[in-house]
Structure formats: C-alpha cells, structure tokens
Amino acid sequence: MVSGRSPETPYLDMFCISRGEAVAIVGSGGKATLMYRLAGEAVDRGYAVITTSTTHLHPPTSKQTRGFYVTGETPDWPEILPRELKTRRHLTVLRSRPRPDKLKGLETEELDTLRKICAPDLLLMKADGARARLFKAPGDHEPVVPAGTTRGVVVASLKSVGILLNDRQVHRPERVARLTGLAQGEPVTPEVIAGVVSHPDAYQRAFPESVPLSLYLSCAGDEDGRALARRIVETVRGSAFEGIYCGELFRSKAEVVRLA
C-alpha cells in the first residue's frame, strides 16, 4: 500500500533526514546516485553537505558535487576545506586515487578530523561496495559503517530481479546462497532480495541498534517495478526497517514512495 510521497525534497523528507545527520548508504544498485540526490536536495535547503565514502567511489561529475578534493593530493586540506565548504556548500572528499577512475575512501581518523573541522550540516557516506554488480550480500568486513553514524539506508535495485546467481552478475554470490538457499545459476527473485537485505547476518549487524535503518528499492519507475517492490515488502523479515521505499532517480522529476 502506498502511504505517502513528498513532491519538493522527496528523498530527504521521506527518509526523515534532517540537519546534523550522518547517513551511511549501503547495498547495491544506486548508492552513489542516491547519495548525490540527497546532497542536492540538502543544498537546496541551505545545508552545507559533505559526500564521501568509507570504501571506494568513482570520481564525481560537476553535476554531482560543487567541489572535489583528494586529501592525499592536498596536504593542507584541514585549512582549505572549512573555507571551501562555507563557500560552495557541497564538497566531495576522498583519500587517494589508486586509479584515474577509482578513488579510495577516508579512513576513520581522517573522517573524524573532517567532521570536526568542517562541521557539515549533513554528512553522506557511501559505506559499501558492489564492484558494479546489481546485487550483493555483504562479506564479513562489510559494510564499513563508521562510529557516529545516525541513520542507515540499504539500497537494492529492482533491475537485479531475474539475474543469475554467479560471479559475473552478483557480488559475493556465495554469501547470497548461504543467506537465502538460492543455488548457483538460479535467478534472483524479489523474495531472495528480501531475504538478503533483511537478514540479521547481512546489513543489520553493521549498525548499532539505536541507528534507524531504511530500505530503498531503486529503479521502480513504473507499476511493474512497484509490483516487484511490494513483493519484497511482503517478504521482509519482521521489523528490520523503519521504512521501506521505492523510487526512480533518473526521472526528470524524481519521486519516492513509502511502501511500509
């Protein structure tokens, strides 16, 4: 049952993200896209926002951020970034550049320093990696959720429905198999997605009990997508999430719908 939507800043409003939050976004199939959408809405509200990662991130485009810094290439970043954030209102900050197309996220100490010296109104963190696969189950060391996180969002793409459980299409397929019983080579179903995202040995174990978790089902741009999303809602275990939402970020007017 669709229970509500917000037309102006739909993602911030629906996820109940407010000033002072530190949000860790985990899962697969749209984490960075959601992070930058949230950042854009927050800047429109007058917030000063930092986007970053605790794992890896592709270099942002000029449409995704207003300023981009790699701390390993900017020795005096503790002096520069507070001034830049005040002026630009949105910065993306990473640690190093192991490849031109891949950036390494901040270590704990660096992230703590960044938060202390910049004091952003909103900190958004991509805290998980999926190696460009549409679906995954987290490994023992994943996701990388830092201390001080106030809210978590688990992302799962509805485009993963129907893909086969193998190394080419799924990140850590052996973990998916262990959590759900799906055999190698079998298709991922909405029920399998629900089984992974709500399993207590998957994402929940990385967050303190006091941190509210939401589930965002991406690529739900039509009624077929929302039908798949509703199947996931019906199968999610107990009260794993504070809210379950679906949406399509690539529409000209992005919408998000609360499902549960």
Buried (B, 14 or more C-beta within 10 A) or exposed (E): EEEEBBEEBBBBBBBEBBEEBBBBBBBBBBBBBBBBBBBBBBBEBEBBBBBBBBBBBBBBEEEBBBBBBBBBEEEEBBEBBBEBBEEBBBBBBBBBBEEEEEBBBBBEEBBBBBBEEBEBBBBBBBBBBBEEBBBBBBEEEBBBBBEEBBBBBBBBBBBBBEBBBEEEBBBBBEBBBEBBEBEEEBEBBBBBBBBBBBBEEBBBEBBEEEBBBBBBBBBBBEEEBBEBBBBBBEBBEEEBBBBBBBBBBEEEEBBBBBBB
